[in-house]
Amino acid sequence: MENKILKPAQLLSATVIDRARKLGSALLADGMKGLNVPGDGCMDCGINPVDVRMRAVGTAFTLESGNGDNLPIHLAMKLLKEGYVLVIDGKGYADKAYFGDLIARQAQAMGAEAMIIDGYVRDRLDLTEMGYPVFARGYMQRGPGKKDPGAINCPIVCGGIAVNPGDLVVGDCDGVTVVPREKIGAALEAAEKKNVYEEDRVTTIAKYMDAKANGGELFNLSPSWVDEQLKELGVTL
């Protein structure tokens, strides 16, 4: 593994982060459709939060390690600061935990927004009670090694998705979505548009339920695109 330790990319603007906080990983994944990003930026379904209430929004601070070695994570702590999400390519190594609550506490103290690892962690109860956002592939009680410095702030692959320093990272109970820095504007705009659509649908469904409960006039509840699809198929319901 190539040994590189580089400074973190510039933090994304507060405006970008605030807009992303109002969305979620699913809406951003929808916003990525058509932007020619493999997998729409979605890490695979094996990367999940320790607790479903955990959310992560921030600028990618990338790290590469392997074989359950957490020396790169300790080295990264020297460079971490507020606003970054530590995204770790741990190669899915399952025989050792890369970290537990002590490293998570240090990352939190340094101001990092969250830790996301394609690998395994331990101290699940402590991590849950902390409430600090940690996303991992699972749990293993065996402790890590501390030999290989790995690579810090270099391009990585985490959960099957390419992640570069400075990308936008959003994680929640649905998973983790990574938006390449050059695609952020387009992805946010599309996601916000989808959010308006979903809010309108919630309002429409609520009106239908109210009419049904109070003897009001019922109306066609299907989205217009469903009716258009039926028409194209020549189906009348």
N, C-alpha and C positions, 0 to 999 in steps of 0.2 A: 504494500500500500504506500502510495506517495506521501511523503511527509511534508505537509504545508500548514503553516499557521499564518493566516492573513487577518487583517483588521476587518470588522464588520462593515457591511454596506450601509449607506446612508439610510437613516430612518425614513419611513413613509410619512407624509404630512399628516397633521392632526385631522385635517378635513377628510382625507381618505380613510383613516382609522375610524372616525366618527360615523361615516357613511356605512362602512363595513359592519360596525357594531349593531346597526339597525337591521341588518340582514342576518342570514345564517348560512351554514355550509350548503344546505340544499338550494336556497335561492341563488347563491353564487355559482353553484354547479349549473343551474339553469341558465344563468347569465353567461356562462362560458360556452354554451352551445353555439356552434357556428364560428368560433374564434380559432379553429384549427389547433387546439391544444389537446394532446393525447389524453384520453380518459376524462375530458372536461375538467382536468385538474383534481380529480377525486382520488385520494388515497384509497387503497383497497379496504374492504370491510373488516379486516382484522385489526385495524388501528382504531382503538376506542378509548373514551375517557374512563378514568378510574371510577368516576361517579357521573351519572347522567346529567347532573346540574352544572358540570364544569363547562366553561366556554373559554376559547382562546382567540384573540384577535391581535395581530401585530406583524412586525417586519421579520422576515426569516433570517435567523442566525444559524448557519448550517454547520454540521459536524459529521465526520465520517469515522467509524470505528468498526471493530469486528472481534469475533471470538470472545465476546463478553468483557472486553477491556475498556475500563472507564477512565483511563488516564486522559484521553482527549477531553472528556467532560470536565475534569478538574482544571485542565489548562484553559478551557473555554471560559471558566469562571473569572479569569483574569481580565477578560475582554467584555464580558456581559454588562449590560446596563439597561435602564428602563426602556420599554418599548419593543424589545425583541422577543420573539418566540424561538426557543432553542429547538431546532429540528435535527434529529439525529438519525443517520443511516447506520443502524446496528446490524444490517444484513440479515435481520430476522433470527439472529442467533438465540437459541432457546435453552442452552445448557447452563447459562449463568445470568443473573440479574445484572443489568448495567448500572442501576442505582436504586436507592430507596429514599426514605424520607429525609435523611441528612442532606443529600445533594439537592433534593427538591427545596428544602428549607433555605439552602444557600442561594439557589437560583432566585427564589422568591425575595430574599434579602437584597440581592443585587438588582432587583427591579424587573427581572425577566417576566414577561406576561404569562408564559407557560412553557412546558417541556413536552415534546412529541418525539417518540422513538419507535423505529421499526426494530423492536427487540422487546426484552422482558424486564420487568422491574420487581421489586419486593416491598415489604412493609405496607401492604395494601390498606390495612385498617388505619394506620397513621396518615397515609396519603389521603384517604377518604375524609378523615376528620379534619385535616389541614384545610381542605377545600381549594388548595392551590391546583390549577389545571395541569394534570398530567395525563397524557395519552400514550398508550403502549399496546403491544400485541398480546400481552398476557403477564403471568406471574411465575416467578421461579425463586426459590429461597436461597439457592447457592450464590455466594458472593462473587464479584467481578475480579478480573486481573487488573494490573496497573503497570503495563510495560510499553505498549505501542502508542506513540503520540498521535497517530492517525492524521487527519486533515481537518482544518478549521477554516470556515468561510470559503469553501470551494463548492463547485457544483456537486450535488449528490442525487441519489435516488432514494426516496423514502416512501414505503407503502406502494411501490410500483410507479411513483410519479416523480418526474424530474423537479428538483427544487434548487433554485439559485439564491445566493445571498441577496436580500433586498426584496424578494417576492412577498406578496400579501398572503398571510396564512390565517384561515378561519376554521376553528374546530368547535364542535359541540356534540350533542348526543347522537346526531345523525352521521358524524364522521368528520373528516378533515378535507378541506378544499384549499388548493394552492393556486393563486392567480399570478402568472408571470408579470413582472413589473410593467412591461410594455403593453400588457393587455388590461391593466387595472381599470382605466377609464371606461373602456367599452364594456367590460364585465359588470362594473358597478351600475352603469346606466341601464343595461339590459335586466339586471337583477332587480333594480328598483322599479322598473316597468312591470316586471312579473309580480312584484310585491303588491303594486296597486291593483293588478288584476285579481290576485288572491283575496285582497281585502274586499273588493267589490263582490266577489263570489260569496264570501262569508255573509255580507250584508244581504245579498239576494236570497240565500238559503234561509237566513233568519226570518226574512219577510214571508217566505213560503210557509215556514213552520208556524209563524204567527197566524197567517190566514187559515191554515189547516186547523189550528187549535180553536179559532174563534169563528169558524163558519164562513170565512171570507172566500172570495173567488180565487181558485187556484190557477196557476199559470205554468207555462212551459219552463221547467227548471233546468233543462239541459243547456250547457254552453252552446253558443251558436256554431262553434266548429264541429260539434258532434252532429248537429242537424245537417251541416254541409257535407260531412262524410257520408251520412245515410243517403243523402240525395245523390251523391256521386256513385254510390253502390246500388242505387235504384231500389232502395228498401223503404217501405212505408210502415211506420209503427203507429 
